[in-house]
Amino acid sequence: MSQQGDDTQQQHAQVDNQSDAGFSDTTTDKRSPEDKKKDKELAERLSVLIEDANSRVVPLCRMIRKHIEGMDAKKEEDRDEQELVKQVKPLLQEAEKILNETQGAVKGADPDKRLSSKAQRHAADHTATPEEQRLAQALKVLLEEVGGTIEWAKNKLDSFPKAKRDLGPLLDALGQPLTQIVGGVGLLLAGVLNLVGNLLSGLGLDSLLKGIISATGLDKIYKGLGLEKWLNAGK
């Protein structure tokens, strides 16, 4: 089985262990049965979209890392920065294309906008469902792999100024649909990002999510939802 196949299995397996790990809220769920059903269906649709994106973009991110690590391991006189650009540029462009497609699909996942207005107030008033936990796990993988690769590559490319001149803007461009995907999910099912934050916090990567929340203006919304304690953690 491929590495990505293992990752996808882990996405499904790990969510089963999260309900006892501080991911749920003990307050009463005030949603109607119809709201619960629609929230469940939305979380399932979004999970499929994000998991599909992961299956295609994670291998690209790992190839990007492999090429940069290979260049970094060479002696300085043997390094060909233009060759690195040729290797990495199409991978970044393909990853951006995939995330742009996913962003459009996320925007289309709630066509009647019913949930956009209601989901925000549900952020902290119910126990996280298995569907929301699955979605949080998928988003965690996306942020860890794509967001983590962007930050890692930017730091590594400081040693390769010529390559950074060409690849830096592409890394920035890749971050834009990632931000919009996470922000879009946050508007639809706000409580899911709290779960993602807890998952990333265990890896020391929650700053990736907090940066996106701030960039999309969700921090103001989340403070109104009583999530400021998590937003301010580690500051």
N, C-alpha and C positions, 0 to 999 in steps of 0.2 A: 504493500500500500504506500501511496505517496505521502510525503511529509504533510502536504495540505490536507489529505484525507484524514490523517491522524489529528490535525488541528481541528477539523470540522467535527470529528467524533468527540474531541475534548470539549468543544463548545457546548455540545449537548450533554455530555456527562457531568461537566463541572456545575452546571446550573442546578443539578439535583442536590448538590451539597451546600447551596448558598442560603437556604431559608433559615438555617440556624446560625448563620455567620454575621448577623447584624444587618441584613439587607431588608428586613421587613418592619412594618409599623404596626403597633398594637391597637391603634385607634380604630373606631368603627367605620366600616366602609358604607358610605351614604349613597353609593351609586344604585340606580335602579337596575333590575335584571337586564333591561335592554341596553343600558349604558355599559354594564359589565361585558355583555356579549360583543358589543361593537368595539370596546377597548381591547378585548381579547383578539378579535379578528384583525384589528389594526396592528397590534403587536406581532401577530403571526405573519402578516404581510410584510411588515418592515424587517422582521428577522430573516425571512427568505431573501429579501433584497440585499441585506448587508452580508449574509452568509455567501450569497452568490458572488458579490464583489470581492469578499475575502478569498474565495477559491481562485479568483483570477489575479488579484493584485498582490497577494502575499508572496507568491513565487517570484514576481517581478521585483519586489522589494529585496528579497534575499539575493537575487542575481545582482542587483545594484550594489548591495553590501559586498558581495563576493568580488566584484570587479574593483571596487575602491580598495578593499583590503589587499587584493593582489598587487595593485599599484603601490600601496603603502609598504608592502614587504620587499619591494625591489630596492636595489642600491640606487642612489640618487642619479648616477650617470646612466642607468638603464631605464629610467622612467620616461615614458612617452605620453605626455598629458593629452595630446590630440587623439591618440588611440583610446585613451580613457573616455574622452568625450564621445567618440564614435560608438563605444560599447554601451555607455550609460544613457545617452540622450534618447534613443528610441524606446528604452525601457521606461524612462520617466514620462515620455509622451503617451505611451500606451497605458500606463497607470493613470495618468490624468484623464484620458479618454474614458476609461472604465468608471472612474469616480464621477465624472460629469454625467454619464449615463445613469448612474445610481442616484445622483442628486435629483435628476429629473423624475426618476421613478418614485423617490421618496416624496417629492412635492405632489405627485399624482396619486399617492396612496390614500389620501383623504379628500376626494374630489368635492364632496358636499360641504367641506369645512365645518361639519358639525362638531368634530372633536377638537378642532383648534380652539374653539371658545370654551369648551367644557373641560378638556383634559387638564388644563393648568390648575384648576382648583382640586383636582383629584391627586395632585402630586404627593401629598403627605397624609391622605386620609384613608389609605387602605393598605393591607398587607400585599407585598409584591407577589404577583401571580407567576406561575411557571413560564407563561408566555413573555412576561416582562423580564424575567430573569434570563431567558434565552436571548432576548434582544439585547440586554445589557452585556451579556457575554460576547455576542457578535460585535458590538460596538467597541468593547474593550480590545478585541483582537485587531480590529481596524485601526484604532488609535495607537495601539502598541506597535503594530507593524509599520503602518504608513507614517503616522506622526513621529514615531520613534526613529524611523529611517531618515526622515527629513532632517530632524535635529542632528542625528549622528553624522549624516553625510555633510551637512554644513560645517560641522566642526572638523571633520577629516579633510575637507577640501581647502581648509585654511593653509594646508601644506602644499597645495597645488593651485596657485593663483590663476594660471592660464585656464585650467579646467573649470575652476570656480566661476570665472567670468562667463563661461558658456552654460554651465550647469546650474549656477545659483538661481537665475530667474526661473528655470524649469522646476526647481525644488519649491520655490515660492508659489508657482502656478499650481503645483500638485496640492499644496496646502489649502488652496481656496475651496475646491469642492469638498474636501474633507471637513472643513469648517462648516460649510453649508449643510452637509449631511447630518452632522452631529447637532447643529442648531435646529434643523428641521425636525429631527426626532424629538429634540427637547421641547419644541413648541407643541408637538402632538401628544407626547406622553412624558411630561416633565419629570415624573418620579423615576423614570428609567435612568436618567443621567446621574441621579444620586447613587443608584446601584453601580453604574459604571465607575463613578468616582471612588467607591469603596474597593472595587476590583483593582483599579489602577493604583490606589494608595498603597496596597500591599506590595506593589512592584516599585514604588517610589516614582511613579509616572503620572500622578494625578495633576501635576502642573500642566500637562498637555491639555487636559480637559478644561481646567480652570481658565487657561488662556483663550480657548475657543468660546467658552461661556461669556467671558468678558468681551471678546471681539464681536459677538453677535448680539450683545445687549441683554442676553438672558440673565445676567447677574442681577439686574434690577427686578426682573420678574421673579426670580427665585428668592430674593430677599423678602418679597411680598408673600411667598409661599412658606416662609419659615425655614428655608434651607440655608440661611446665612451662616449658621454654625459650621456647616460643611464647607461653604465657600471660603470662610475665613481660616479654616484649619491650616496650619503650617505656615501662615503668613508671619 
